[in-house]
């Protein structure tokens, strides 16, 4: 933060000696502030000529209207054998993925999604735990310029359909079940109800967590296990489609307390800059740091957590009850 403040002083041409003065500058000249965040955090992309347009209008104002970038490219900066993701599913599952393994899985998923006809702007929905395959799938979706929307597998079929039914997903990615408080939770019946309520041509990918992906996929239309989905594709360098700054990245939802949950679209550029600021400047996340946040994929903090990859940090993922096997 101190280094950022000194560079802000140089650009602003005035003293920004404390946090209050730095914050004051950021709201007085937001275009200059976000321009510095872009440079200071090393965003990969073409910034373009204009930093903002019509900021006095809401709606109607835009940051970086000429920029082109890819969100996934900014998270997959490493390709080595250090840990990228370390996962525990209560006391049942323990896995880890290196940066190299993460890149390879993203590559194979990217190719598989393209094989299913997924292109920029298409929606991909996920009913998944907070596990490595979920992050790899999101990165594959974002690398194409498609739009990711996720919910937790403990959602009921009505809750999932209230959300995913509004966005017309091209693909649904779902787990074969999950663990909670030491119990094994089956999802086959619920998945059948969800798939029946979504587009007839939607493909379904079942990810193994309980070790039943093939059996669950066999009971659903247009479904394959993750292993069968990516089997035809060998790992290759991930390709990244440059997208406009305001291109949609995520669809999140309101709580649904006043009716059907409302879609909330988050842009690739806006999400990236905000998360880079929060992780690096306000949380001091750096290369090889370990970042953990207890969250499900149905909460915005999952999306926030994933962005820690942008600084080469290792993400510690946990799925299940935080009090299992006891509160001690």
N, C-alpha and C positions, 0 to 999 in steps of 0.2 A: 504494500500500500504506500509506503514511503517513497519508493522508486517511482510509482505511478504519480504520486502527488508532485514530485520534483519535475517530471516531464510535463504534467499539466501546467505547472507554473511557467515553464519555458514557453509552452504554446500560448497560454493565456496572457503572458507578459505582465503578470502581477503575482504578488505573494499569496500563497494558499497554505498558510502555516499550520492549520489544524483541520480536523475532519469537517467541522461546520463550514469553513470557508471553501473546502473542496466540494462539499455537497452543494453549497450555494452556487458555485460555478457550474456544476453539472446540470442544475435546473435552469440557470440563466442562459446557458448556451448548450443545450442538449446535443445538437448536431456535432459540435466540437468534442463533447465528452465521449459520445459513442464512436467517433472517429478515432480517438485515442485508445479506447478499449479494443477496437479492431486491431490497431497496430501493436499495442502493448501485449496482447494475448496471442499475436501471431496467426490471425485467421488466414486459412488457406482459401484463396478465391480472388476474383477480380473486383476490386472495390468500385470501379467506375468513376465517373467525373463528379457527379453530384452527391453530396452528403445527405441532403434532405430536400423535400419539396412540400410546401403548404403545411408546415407544422402548426400554423395557427388554426387550421381546420380540423375538426373532429366530428364525424369521420372525414377522411380525405387526405390527411397528412401522411407522408411516407419518408422513411429513412432509406438511404442508399438505393434510390430507384433504378440505378443503372448497374447495380452489382450482380455478380453471378457467383454462386458457391454451391457446395454440396455438404450437407450436414454430416453425413457419414464419413466423408473424407477427413473432416476436422476431428473426428473421434478416433479414426484408425490410423494414427500417425506412426505407430510402432508395429514392428513385424519381427520380434525377437522371441527368445524362449523364456523371458520373465513372465510371471503370473499377470494376466489381465483380469481374470475373474476367478474367485474362489467361492464355492457354493456349499452350503449345508441345508439339507432338507430335514429338519429336526434331527433325530439320531438315526435316520434311515439311509440318507444319501449324502455322500461327500465327494465332490468332484472339483476340478480346477481346469481352466483353459489358459494356455500361454497366449501371448499376442499372436504368435505364428498360427496356432490352432484356431484362434478366433478369426483371423483373416481367412483361413482356409474354409471354415464353416460358412462365413459370410459369402465367400465366393460361390460355393456350391448352392447355397440358398438363393443367391442373386440369379444364377443361371436357371435354377428350377422355377423361380417366380416368372422370369421372362418366358420360359417354356410354357407356362400357364397363361401367357398373354398379358401379364401385368406390365403396365407402362406408367409414365409420369401422370399423376393426378388420380390414378385408381386408388381405391381404398382397400387396405388389408386389415382385417380385424383379428384380435388375438384374445383368447380366453386362457390365460396362462399364469403359472406361478412366477415368482421372481427368481428365475433360474438362467443359466448361461444361454440356453437355446433361445430364450425370449429376446435377450439383448442381440444375439446374432441375427435373429429374424428381423428385428427392428432396423438394424444397420443395413441389412440387405434391401429392405423396403425403401429406406431413405436413400440408398445409393442409386436407385432407379429414379427417384423423384416421386415415388408413390407415397401415399398418406397412411400413417399408422394410427390405429385406435385399439386400446387394450382395456380389458376388464379382468378382475380376479375370478378364478374358477369357483369361488364360493358364492358368486352371484347365482340367483335362481334364473330359470329360463326366461321368466317375464322381465326381470331386470336386465338381462343381456339383450333381449329382443327390443326392449324400449330404447336401448342405446344403438346397437348395431343395425336394427331395422331402419333407422333413419339415414344410414350412410351407404347402403347398397354395396357391401364388400365384394370384391372380386375373389378373394381367398379368405378362409377362416383358418387360423392356426390355433389348435387347442391341445391341452394335455390329456393323457389317458386316465387321469385321476390325480389325487393329491393326498397329502398327509396333514392331519391337524390334531394336536393334543394326543399324539400316539395312535390315532385312529386312521384307517385307510378309507378314503372317501371315493366312491365310484361316481362317474359322471356320464356313463353311456346313455342312460335314459334322458338326462337333461340335454346332452348334446344332440340327441335325435330331435327333441322339441325345438332346439335353437336352429338347427340346420333346416328343419321343415318351414321355419318362419322367415328364412333369408332367401336371396335370389336362387332360382332353380339351376342356374349355370355356375354357381359358386363352387370352387374347388375347396377341399378340406384337407388339411395336413395335421396328423395326429402325432404329437411329440411324446416319447416315452418318459414317464416318471415312475409309474408303478411297474413298468415292464410289460404292459399290455397294449402297446400301440397298435400292433397288427390286428389283434382281436377287436379292439374298439373300432378301428378303421373299417374292418370287414362288415360291421353292422350299420354303416352310414353310406349314403349315396355320394358318389364322386369323391371318396376319401381314400387317402393312402397314408401309410406311416411316414414319418420323417425320413427314415432310412431308405424306403422305397422311392420317395420323392427325389432325393438327391443322388441316388445310386448312379444314374446315367452321367453324372457330371464330375469331372476331375477338378481339383482346386487349381486356380489360376489367379493372376493378379486381379484384385477387385477393380472394376471400372466405376467411375463416378460421373454421373450426369450433372453438369452445372445447371443450377436453377436460379430464377430470380430471388432476390432477398425475401420478398413477401410470399414466395411459393409455400403452400400449406405443407406442414410436416406432421403435425399431430392433430387428432380430433379428441379432445377431452369432453367431459360432460359436467353439467351442474348436478347438484345433489338429488334432484327429483322430488324435493319436499313440497313443491307447489305444482305438481303435475309431472308429465313426462320429462325426463332430463333433457336439458337444452344442449345442443352441440356447441362447443367452444373450440374454434380453430386457432392453432398456434403456428406461426410462420417459421420457416427454417432459419432465416437470418435473425429474426428477433429472439427466438428461443436460444440460438447459439450464443449471441452476444450477452444476453441476460445471464445465462448459465455460466459462461466464461467469467463474467464479472463476479458472480457470487462464489464460484469455486475458487478462483485464483486470488482475487482481491480481498474478499470478505471471509474466506475459509482457509486461505493459505495452502490450497491443494497444489502440489508439485509432483514431478516425476517420481515414481516408486513410492509415493505416499499410499496409505491404505485408507479407503473411505468406506464407511458402513452407514446405512440408514435403514431402519426397519420400516418397510413399506410393502404394500402389494402393488400389482400392476394396474389396479383400479384407482390409484391415487396419483396426483401430479408429482409427488415426491419420487416416484419411480423414474419418471422422465428426467427429473433433476439429477438423481443419483447417476444415471447412465452417462450424463455429460462429463462426469469426472474423468472419463477415459481421455478426454481431449488434452489433458496435461500429462498423460502417461501414468496415471495412478492405477493402482489395483483396486477393484471393487470387491467388497466382501458382501455376498448375497446370502440372505436367509429366507427360507419359506417355512411357514408353520406357526405354531403358537410360541410367542416369546417366553411363555412361562412353562414350557415343557422341558424336562419331565417334572420340574417343580419351580416355585418362585425363588428358590435359593440360588 
